[in-house]
Amino acid sequence: MSLEPSSSAPAGEVAAGYWAAREEAAARLEAMAAAARVDDELSEEEFQGNNQVQEDEVTDDAIALISFSLPKYYFLLVSAHR
């Protein structure tokens, strides 16, 4: 282990850089949150339309899953009863 001084920055400079970066990141996050709040303000019509699209997607996914799974399960049921 060497006792020679290292070439890294003094602790005070490191701490100052850390806090400056932390404050900058916090300011960016606050700005992003504010922008998201503005973007999230949907009209009631947009909100209902979005809900309907999501319900339709879930229904379509369920139909696709059932359509894909039924032949396998039907085969298993028929095979089990023979």
Helices and strands as residue ranges (DSSP letters): H 11-39, H 44-80
